Amino acid sequence: MILYLHGFRSSPDSAKARLLAAGLARRGLADQWCCPQLPASPAAALRLALQISRAASDAPDGLLAVIGSSLGGFYATWVAEQTGCRAIVLNPVVHAARDLATQVGQHRTFHDDQPFEFLPRYVDELAEAEAGVSVLTRPERYFLLATTGDEVLDWREMQARYPASPQLIVEGSDHGISGFEQYVATVLEFALPGQQTRS
């Protein structure tokens, strides 16, 4: 199964999520896709992701990979450290508490314009989670896709966070990874190595 964790203010309707879901469907693996709407609270989001991950690990095939974008990339790293699964991180947040401290306040989601509040205590939840993944174990299970044109986050911090992991550094592009469709196959191949396509 692939668990996709979207970014801050994003949703399961994000362009990258839809492209990856379609890529799985083309392989006859549509039932292997899971992309929940994450709560604003990082602690609640991580509990949900861990619950889904553990359920997937108990499934007959036991295969799980987590893909995360932006803040979801930070979440994916945390989940991978808890479960030992593979993780693909797309322009991931590296210093979550620092970067999201600037987002305390009222917001609306990108895709359906729903209001939500990012509370000050959520920064503390991120700091606690960050402390638990200060050192990455088994770096070979991570795959980093970062763009040098990211206007929100510094790709060099991403590169430094996953130094011993497979990496694809894309020149230019942006935080949302415009042109992501050309990387879908690469991401899915790392997520589910050797996965047989169903007829």
C-alpha positions in Angstrom: 0.0 0.0 0.0 1.0 3.6 -0.6 0.0 6.2 2.0 0.2 9.7 0.7 0.5 12.6 3.2 -0.3 16.0 1.8 1.2 19.3 2.8 0.1 22.3 4.8 -3.2 23.7 3.5 -3.3 20.9 0.9 -5.7 17.9 0.6 -6.2 14.6 -1.1 -7.2 16.6 -4.2 -3.7 17.9 -4.7 -2.2 17.6 -8.2 0.6 15.3 -7.1 -1.8 13.0 -5.2 -4.1 12.7 -8.2 -1.2 11.9 -10.5 0.2 9.2 -8.2 -3.3 7.7 -7.7 -3.8 7.6 -11.5 -0.4 6.0 -11.9 -1.3 3.2 -9.5 -4.6 2.7 -11.2 -2.9 2.3 -14.5 -0.9 -0.5 -12.9 -4.0 -2.2 -11.6 -3.2 -1.2 -8.1 -5.9 1.4 -7.4 -6.9 -0.4 -4.2 -3.3 0.1 -2.8 -3.8 3.9 -2.5 -4.6 5.7 0.7 -4.7 9.5 1.0 -6.5 10.9 4.0 -7.4 14.5 4.8 -4.9 15.3 7.6 -6.0 17.2 10.7 -4.4 20.6 11.3 -2.9 19.3 14.6 0.5 17.6 13.8 0.1 15.2 16.7 -3.3 14.2 15.4 -2.0 13.9 11.8 0.8 11.7 13.0 -1.5 9.5 15.0 -3.7 9.0 12.0 -0.8 8.2 9.7 0.7 5.7 12.2 -2.7 4.0 12.6 -3.1 3.6 8.9 0.5 2.5 8.5 0.2 -0.2 11.2 -3.0 -1.5 9.7 -1.3 -1.8 6.3 1.6 -3.6 7.8 -0.8 -6.2 9.2 -2.3 -6.8 5.8 -1.5 -10.1 4.0 1.3 -8.6 1.7 2.5 -6.3 4.4 4.0 -3.8 1.9 3.9 -0.2 2.8 5.5 3.0 1.5 4.8 6.5 2.6 4.9 9.5 0.2 4.9 13.0 1.7 4.9 16.4 0.2 6.2 19.5 2.0 4.9 19.2 5.6 3.7 15.7 4.6 7.3 14.9 3.8 8.3 15.6 7.4 5.4 13.4 8.5 6.4 10.7 6.1 9.9 10.7 7.6 8.5 10.4 11.1 6.3 7.5 10.0 9.2 5.7 8.3 11.3 6.0 11.5 8.4 4.5 13.6 7.5 1.6 11.2 10.6 0.9 9.1 8.8 1.4 5.8 10.1 3.1 2.7 9.5 6.9 2.4 9.5 9.2 -0.6 9.7 12.9 0.3 8.8 15.6 -2.1 10.2 19.0 -1.3 9.9 18.1 2.3 9.9 20.4 5.3 13.1 19.8 7.3 12.8 22.1 10.2 9.1 21.7 10.9 8.7 23.8 14.1 10.8 26.6 12.7 9.1 26.8 9.4 5.6 26.4 10.6 5.9 28.8 13.5 5.3 31.5 10.9 1.9 30.0 10.0 0.2 30.3 13.3 -3.3 31.8 12.7 -6.3 31.4 10.4 -6.0 29.8 7.0 -8.0 28.3 4.2 -7.3 25.1 2.4 -6.2 25.4 -1.2 -8.6 23.0 -2.9 -11.9 23.6 -1.2 -11.4 26.9 0.7 -12.3 25.4 4.1 -11.2 27.5 7.1 -8.9 26.1 9.8 -6.7 27.5 12.5 -3.1 26.6 13.1 -2.7 27.0 16.8 0.5 27.9 18.7 0.5 24.5 20.5 0.8 22.9 17.1 4.3 24.3 16.8 5.2 22.6 20.0 3.8 19.3 18.6 6.1 19.7 15.6 9.1 20.3 17.9 8.4 17.2 19.8 8.0 15.1 16.7 11.2 16.6 15.2 13.2 15.7 18.3 12.2 12.1 17.8 13.7 11.9 14.3 16.9 13.9 14.7 18.9 10.9 13.3 17.7 9.0 10.3 18.2 5.2 10.4 18.5 3.2 7.3 18.9 6.1 4.9 18.6 3.8 1.9 14.9 3.5 2.5 14.3 7.2 1.8 14.1 8.8 -1.7 14.3 12.6 -1.9 12.8 14.6 -4.8 13.7 18.3 -4.4 13.5 21.3 -6.8 16.1 24.1 -6.8 13.3 26.5 -7.7 11.3 25.9 -4.6 10.1 29.3 -3.5 9.0 28.2 0.0 11.7 25.9 1.3 15.5 25.6 0.7 16.3 22.6 -1.3 19.9 22.6 0.1 18.5 21.9 3.6 16.5 18.9 2.1 19.7 17.6 0.4 21.6 17.9 3.6 18.9 16.1 5.6 19.0 13.0 3.4 22.7 12.9 2.5 23.0 9.1 2.2 19.7 8.5 0.5 18.9 8.3 -3.2 18.1 11.8 -4.4 16.7 13.5 -7.5 17.4 17.2 -7.5 15.4 18.9 -10.2 16.8 22.2 -11.6 14.2 24.9 -11.5 10.5 24.0 -11.1 8.7 25.2 -7.9 7.4 24.1 -4.5 4.5 22.3 -6.0 6.8 20.5 -8.4 5.3 21.6 -11.7 5.7 18.9 -14.3 5.5 16.2 -11.6 3.8 13.8 -14.1 7.3 13.1 -15.5 8.5 11.8 -12.1 5.5 9.6 -11.2 7.0 6.4 -12.5 10.3 7.0 -10.7 8.4 7.6 -7.4 6.2 4.6 -7.7 9.1 2.3 -8.6 10.9 3.3 -5.5 7.8 3.0 -3.4 6.8 -0.5 -4.6 10.0 -2.2 -5.9 9.2 -5.3 -7.8 5.5 -4.9 -7.4 3.7 -6.9 -10.0 1.2 -5.1 -12.2 -2.3 -6.7 -12.1 -4.0 -7.6 -15.3 
